[in-house]
Amino acid sequence: MSVRRFAILSLVGAAVVVPILIGASCPPPSTPGLYGLVTTNLNTAITVPPCNPGFVCINFTNSTIVSVKVALYRHNGYDPSNECGTVSLFSCCTNPNSTVACPCPCQGAQTGECKLGRDDLFTGCGTEPVTQNLDTINGATTVTLAPAQSVQKRVRCGDVKTLGAAVALATGDPLTAPADQNGPVYRGEAGGVACGGTVLFHVVDLNNTTNTGNTTSDLVTLAIETQFSQ
């Protein structure tokens, strides 16, 4: 593995630890909510510590050489208006004479277990606005992260079922022109984030594959990778 890649892994490992440890002992900060990374031993692996019991922690970490802007999408799993059903059946019609199949309620819609698909998460269900599931981070819909910076949000397990993230260059807009979107990530599902766990949305540069890495922002290709606490 290249020296550059080892260095990035070390930086990310430090980034994840600092904000989560702070958040576990006191309420999340309102300003600025950003944490610089501390360089550690090059052999340090990326670890994602757990969250507080009864909460889910959401961490964004920027491991690229450029500043990026990130956005968080979150749905609580409830769908009382039946906007998020993805299956249509005649058996779900209230009118027995309907000539077309009718949308069925999203499974778990009344208990907070409705899982949104990718399109519904990022664009809204049914007649809901595109920004319906857009969440805030420290009161803002988008947050700018400098190279080697992280930010974290903590929410109660009952307030999240589906999560997603978007990223763009700091000069761009992750809402209208994302460079990448990652999701859905489900709370309490295999391959997702457990209640009491942490999901890391890790912003990386797909072009950073050489020993020296990129030296110009024009060559950066942004992507979001996910990692979870054990």
C-alpha positions in Angstrom: 0.0 0.0 0.0 1.3 3.5 -0.8 2.6 5.9 1.7 0.0 8.4 0.6 -2.8 5.8 1.3 -1.4 4.9 4.7 -1.3 8.6 5.6 -5.0 9.0 4.6 -6.0 6.0 6.7 -4.2 7.4 9.7 -5.9 10.8 9.3 -9.3 9.3 9.0 -8.9 7.1 12.0 -8.0 10.1 14.1 -10.9 12.1 12.7 -13.5 9.5 13.7 -12.3 9.2 17.3 -12.2 12.9 18.2 -15.7 14.0 17.5 -17.4 10.8 18.7 -15.6 10.9 22.1 -16.6 14.5 22.6 -20.2 13.8 21.6 -20.5 10.9 23.9 -19.8 13.0 27.0 -21.6 16.2 26.3 -24.3 17.6 24.0 -23.3 18.0 20.3 -21.7 21.5 19.8 -23.7 24.0 17.8 -20.7 26.1 16.5 -18.6 25.3 14.6 -19.0 21.6 15.0 -15.9 20.8 13.0 -12.9 19.0 14.3 -9.3 19.0 12.9 -7.6 15.7 12.5 -4.7 14.5 14.6 -2.0 12.5 12.8 -1.2 9.2 14.5 1.0 6.2 13.7 0.9 5.2 10.1 -0.2 1.7 11.1 -3.4 3.0 12.7 -6.5 1.4 11.1 -9.8 3.1 10.5 -12.1 2.4 13.4 -15.6 3.7 13.9 -16.5 3.8 17.6 -20.1 3.2 18.7 -22.6 5.9 19.6 -24.6 6.4 22.9 -27.2 3.8 23.8 -30.5 4.7 22.2 -28.9 7.0 19.6 -27.4 6.8 16.1 -24.3 8.8 15.4 -23.7 10.1 11.9 -20.2 11.2 11.1 -18.9 12.9 7.9 -15.1 12.9 7.4 -13.3 14.6 4.5 -10.1 12.7 3.5 -9.5 14.6 0.2 -7.1 17.4 -0.6 -10.0 19.8 -1.3 -12.8 21.4 0.7 -16.1 19.8 0.2 -19.7 20.5 1.0 -21.9 17.7 2.4 -25.6 17.2 3.1 -27.5 14.7 5.2 -30.8 13.0 4.3 -32.9 11.3 7.0 -36.4 9.7 7.2 -37.9 8.6 10.5 -39.7 5.5 9.1 -43.2 6.8 9.5 -45.5 7.4 6.5 -49.0 8.3 7.8 -50.1 9.8 4.5 -49.1 6.6 2.5 -46.7 8.6 0.2 -43.8 6.2 0.3 -45.4 2.9 -0.7 -43.4 1.3 -3.6 -45.8 -1.6 -4.4 -49.2 -1.2 -6.2 -51.9 -4.0 -5.9 -55.6 -4.2 -6.6 -56.0 -5.6 -3.1 -54.8 -2.2 -1.7 -57.5 -0.2 -3.4 -60.3 1.2 -1.3 -62.5 1.4 -4.4 -63.4 -2.2 -5.4 -64.2 -1.0 -8.9 -60.8 0.5 -9.5 -59.4 -0.2 -13.0 -55.8 0.3 -11.9 -53.7 -1.1 -9.1 -53.4 1.2 -6.0 -50.3 2.0 -3.9 -50.0 -0.2 -0.9 -48.8 1.3 2.4 -45.1 1.1 3.1 -44.5 -1.9 5.3 -43.9 -0.6 8.9 -45.3 2.9 8.1 -47.2 3.0 11.4 -44.3 1.8 13.6 -41.4 3.8 12.2 -40.0 0.9 10.2 -40.8 2.1 6.6 -37.6 1.8 4.5 -37.2 4.3 1.7 -35.7 3.4 -1.6 -32.9 5.5 -3.1 -35.2 7.7 -5.3 -37.7 8.4 -2.5 -34.9 9.3 0.0 -33.2 11.9 -2.2 -36.2 13.2 -4.1 -39.1 12.8 -1.7 -42.0 10.4 -1.8 -45.1 10.8 -3.9 -46.2 14.5 -3.9 -43.6 15.4 -1.2 -41.1 18.1 -2.1 -37.6 17.1 -3.2 -36.2 18.5 0.1 -38.7 16.5 2.3 -35.9 14.3 3.7 -33.2 16.8 3.9 -31.8 17.1 7.4 -29.7 19.7 9.1 -26.2 19.5 10.5 -25.6 22.1 13.2 -28.7 24.0 11.9 -27.5 24.2 8.3 -28.7 22.1 5.3 -25.1 21.9 4.0 -21.8 22.0 5.8 -18.4 22.7 4.3 -15.5 20.5 5.5 -11.9 21.5 4.8 -9.4 18.7 4.1 -8.9 16.6 7.2 -12.0 17.8 9.0 -15.0 15.9 10.4 -18.5 16.7 11.7 -21.0 14.6 13.6 -24.7 14.5 14.3 -26.5 12.4 16.9 -30.1 11.4 16.7 -32.4 9.1 18.6 -33.0 5.7 17.1 -36.7 6.4 16.9 -36.1 9.4 14.7 -34.2 7.6 12.0 -34.8 4.6 9.7 -33.3 5.6 6.4 -30.1 7.7 6.0 -28.2 9.1 3.0 -25.5 11.6 2.2 -24.5 13.8 -0.7 -21.3 15.6 -1.5 -20.0 18.3 -3.9 -16.9 20.5 -4.1 -17.1 23.5 -1.7 -17.9 25.7 -4.8 -20.7 23.4 -5.8 -24.1 22.3 -4.4 -24.6 18.8 -3.1 -28.4 19.3 -3.2 -28.9 20.3 -6.8 -25.6 19.0 -8.4 -24.1 16.3 -6.2 -20.8 14.7 -7.2 -22.0 11.6 -5.3 -24.9 10.3 -3.2 -24.6 7.4 -0.9 -27.7 5.6 0.4 -30.0 4.3 1.6 -28.5 3.1 4.9 -31.1 1.6 7.2 -31.1 1.6 11.0 -31.5 -1.8 12.5 -31.0 -3.8 9.3 -28.2 -6.1 8.2 -25.4 -4.1 6.5 -26.7 -0.9 8.0 -26.3 1.0 11.3 -27.5 -0.5 14.6 -29.2 1.5 17.3 -26.4 2.6 19.5 -24.0 2.5 16.5 -22.3 5.0 14.2 -22.3 5.3 10.4 -19.3 7.1 8.9 -19.9 8.8 5.5 -16.3 9.0 4.4 -15.5 11.5 1.6 -12.7 10.2 -0.6 -11.0 11.0 -3.9 -11.4 8.1 -6.4 -8.4 9.4 -8.4 -6.0 9.3 -5.4 -4.3 6.0 -6.4 -0.6 7.0 -6.8 2.2 7.2 -4.3 2.1 11.0 -4.3 -1.6 11.5 -4.7 -3.2 14.3 -6.6 -1.7 17.8 -6.4 -4.5 19.7 -8.1 -8.1 20.0 -7.3 -9.0 19.6 -11.0 -8.2 15.9 -10.8 -10.3 15.2 -7.7 -13.2 12.8 -8.2 -15.4 12.8 -5.1 -17.1 9.8 -3.7 -18.7 8.7 -0.4 -17.9 5.5 1.3 -19.7 4.1 4.3 -18.3 2.3 7.4 -20.1 1.2 10.5 -19.2 0.7 14.1 -19.2 -2.9 15.3 
